Amino acid sequence: MGKWTGTIIGSGIGWALFGPLGAIFGAYIGSMVTGNSHGREYSEADFKRKASPYGDTRAGDFAVAMLSLFAYVSKSDKTVQSSEIQYVKKFLIEKFGARNAQDLLYLYKEILKKDYDIQEVSRQIAQHMDYYSRLELVHVLFGIAGADNIFQEPELRAIQEICSGLGISSKDYESIKSIFIKSSNQAYAILNVAPNDDIDVVKKAYRDLAVKYHPDKVSQLGPEIQKLAEEKFKSINDAYQTIRKERGF
């Protein structure tokens, strides 16, 4: 692939060019520096200058991290069906637009061919990406795992393994999981509260999550990622409104 057609990859990659992610992605740096969607030519020196491992996470960093974790979850049951790739393609188009999806799907297919240590990759992500953005990654992983409306046990174990490396708390893992996997007390599970908890406890839990998952927390990653965050924020708000209606407060 000579030039990137979308904007997420073309927006630049910083710390993801180094360490374990860089090893996965390194074979494609050459095609990245030949040009971008705006037609600007990059030299390798210019590209390396941009790629400080200490810089803030960019949309391109998030995308590469997301794809490496996508691929690991996809391969968790030891096989990748063509139907799964189609689900990923549909997901990418719906969430990131057709132009971005073309780039992302290409990289996803290439990463599927590689073997890598998911703990090393997850730790690199945790080192350079803020907690709110890592939570967004977990949300995306559940979205892709459940794209066929079936959550396989190997997929859930893979996401748990990734969460361990990312430093995601068990409470946050369970909250995001509850958004996707229905249960009799789903609204309470999303807010990390019990049905017999005091109303003040429920209100505080909602306020805390509303702050943690507010879309503005990932605004630096661009409108596509922020749109994903809005979906999670809506799920939290819907859960709270369900409990309010049920308990009459």
DAUR-V946019 format. One record per backbone hydrogen bond with DSSP energy under -0.5 kcal/mol. CO is the residue of the C=O (numbers start at 1). NH is the residue of the N-H. Records with the same first field share a line. If there is no record, write none. Layout:
CO: NH  NH
//
This chain:
7: 11
9: 12
12: 60
14: 17
15: 18
18: 22
19: 23
20: 24
21: 25
22: 26
25: 28
26: 29
28: 32
29: 33
32: 35
33: 42
35: 4
36: 39
43: 47
44: 48
45: 49
46: 50
47: 51
50: 52
52: 55
58: 62
59: 63
60: 64
61: 65
62: 66
63: 67
64: 68
65: 69
66: 70
67: 71
68: 72
69: 73
70: 74
71: 75
73: 76
75: 78
79: 81
81: 84  85
82: 86
83: 87
84: 88
85: 89
86: 90
87: 91
88: 92
89: 93
90: 94
91: 95
92: 96
93: 97
97: 101
98: 102
99: 103
100: 104
101: 105
102: 106
103: 107
104: 108
105: 109
106: 110
107: 111
108: 112
109: 113
110: 113
111: 114
116: 118
117: 121
118: 122
119: 123
120: 124
121: 125
122: 126
123: 127
124: 128
125: 129
130: 134
131: 135
132: 136
133: 137
134: 138
135: 139
136: 140
137: 141
138: 142
139: 143
140: 144
141: 145
142: 146
144: 147
146: 149
150: 152
152: 156
153: 157
154: 158
155: 159
156: 160
157: 161
158: 162
159: 163
160: 164
161: 165
162: 166
163: 167  168
164: 167
169: 173
170: 174
171: 175
172: 176
173: 177
174: 178
175: 179
176: 179  180
177: 180  181
180: 182
183: 186
185: 189
186: 190
187: 191
188: 192  193
189: 192
194: 197
198: 201  202
199: 203
200: 204
201: 205
202: 206
203: 207
204: 208
205: 209
206: 210
207: 211
208: 212
209: 213
211: 214
214: 217
215: 218
216: 219
218: 221
219: 222
222: 226
223: 227
224: 228
225: 229
226: 230
227: 231
228: 232
229: 233
230: 234
231: 235
232: 236
233: 237
234: 238
235: 239
236: 240
237: 241
238: 242
239: 243
240: 244
241: 245
242: 246
243: 247
244: 248  249
//
